[in-house]
Amino acid sequence: MSEADGNGADANEPGGSGAYGVRVVPMEAGHADGVLAVYRLGIDEGNATFETAAPGWERFDAAKLPGHRYVAVDETGRVLGWVAAAPVSDRCAYAGVVEHSVYVHPDARGRGTGLVLLRALIASTEAAGIWTIQSGVFPENTGSLALHRKAGFRVIGTRERIGRHHGVWRDVVLIERRSPAIA
């Protein structure tokens, strides 16, 4: 990911991801409204998370690792999507393992926005010595599973009937990306 201008990666630069008109920049408090709006859209669709409501910014901000969260913005600065990671455990053995979330506004899907966000996360986590990025995805969220496969994630397995969502038992597909750069 090129950061030549210091403001983030432009996906239209040589070597960019192909997400036309999208820049990836570090997530900041000024992005809060856009980030939470995209999160709410994902929640409302019903196949993104067990959550039923987006948290407030303070809770969201406190739960995510500061060096591993990004937003994709268009030329006007509108948030098109976001990616963020959180530690899976405070035990030192798991210091190199994070769980991530990636959300893309419905209007920005299918244009490479999610891939550019995942590539930014992969670059930042590898630079920090993090060897595993993991997540759980509802099997019905085929777009997310395809996106993650394209970004180098693999399916570990399925946790069957792991939780209830609006009173319905749901399965979760466990995915991970093990860094080839971290020995």
N, C-alpha and C positions, 0 to 999 in steps of 0.2 A: 504494500500500500504506500503510495507516494504521499508525502506530507510537505512537498516543496514550498507551498505557500504558508505553512504554519497553521492553516485553518482547517485542515482535514484533507481527506482524499476526494478528489473529483473523479467519479467513475468514468468520465469521458476522456480522461488523460490517457496517453499510451500506457498500456498495462493495467488499465482500470477494469472494473467488473462488467461493464456494459450496461449498467443501470443509468439510463439517459437522464441527465439533469439532476442527479443525486450526488450530494456531498455527505460524507460521514465525518462527524465531529464528536468530540467528547461530550457526553451528556452533562448538562449543568442545570442549576435551579431554574434558569430562564426558560428551559424546555419543559418544565413541569406540566403545564396545562396540556401541551401537545402530547407528551408521553402518556399521561393519564387518560386522555381522550382516546388514543389508539388502543390502550389497554382495555378501556371500557368497551370499545367496539369488539375486541376479541372475546371478552367475557360474554357479551350479549349474543354472539354467534353460537355459543354453547359447546364448541369443540376445542377450546384452547386451554382451559384451566378448570380446576375444581372450584376456584374462587367464584363468588357470586357478585362481588362488588370490588371496585378498585380501591386501594387504600388511599389515604391522604399522602401528600408529597413527603412529609417528614418521615412517616413510617416506611414508605417506598425507598426513600433516599438512604435511610439508616440500614436497610437490609441488603443493599447492593454494594459490591466492592468498588471504591472510587476509581481505580485504574482500569476497570474492565466494564465500562458501560458507554455506549455510543448511541447517537441518533443519526438517522438519515434525514436530511432536509433537502427541500427543493430550492430553486433559485430565490424564492421569496422568504426562505427561512422556516417554512411550514414543516412540521415534523411528519414524516412519511412512515417512520418505523423506528424501532429501538431494539437494542440488545443489551443485556446486563447479566452479570454473574454474581453469585453469592457462594460463600464457603459451604461445603457440605458438612463440615464438622470443625470443632475447635481443637480436636486432637492433632498433635503434630504429625502423626503418620499420614494424615489426609491433607496436609498443607498444599499439596499440588493437585488437588481435586476441587473443581467448582461445579455448581449446577447453574445452568443458564436458562434464560427465557429470551425469545425473539418474537416480536410482534410487528406486523406490517399493516398499515391502513389498507382497507379493501381496495381503494382507488389506486394504490401503488403496487399491487401484487402482479406477478407475472412479468416484471420489468427488471429483475435482478436486484431489487432493493434488499431482500432478505439475505441474499448471498453476499452482497457487499458488507452488510452488517456482521454476518458470521465471520467473514474474512478479517474484519477489524478486530473482533473478539479473539480469534485464533492468534493473530499477530501479537496482541497485547498479552495474552496469557502465556504464550511461548516465551516472549521476552522476559516474563516474570518467573519463569521456571515451572509453570503449571503444566502438568503432564496429562491431565484428563479433564475434559469438559463433558458433562453428562446432563441428561434431562429425561423427562417422561413426556410422552406425546400420546394423546388419544388415538387409537388405530383409525378412527374415522377421519382424522385430520391428515388426509393423504398428501395434501400440498406441503405441509410441514415435514412429513417424512421424506418426501422427494427432495425438498430443499436441503435437508440435513444430509441425505445420501450424497448429493452433489457437492457438499462442503466437506466430505470425508468422514462423516459419522457412520457408525454401524449399529445395527440392531443387536442388543444383548439378549433380549427376551421380552416376554409379556407377563406383567403382573395382572392376573385375572381377578376381576371383581375387587379391586384394591380400595375403591372408595365409592361413595354415593354422591351423585350429582343430580340435584333436583329430585331426589328420591329414587333414582335409577342407579343400579350398580354399573360401574364403568371399569373397563380394562385400561391399562397404561402400558405402552411400548417403551421399554428402556433403551435409550440410545447413548452412545458415547463416541468421543473422538480422542484417541490416544495420540499424543504428539510424537512424531518420529524424530523430532529435534531434541527431545529431552531424554537423556539416557537414564 
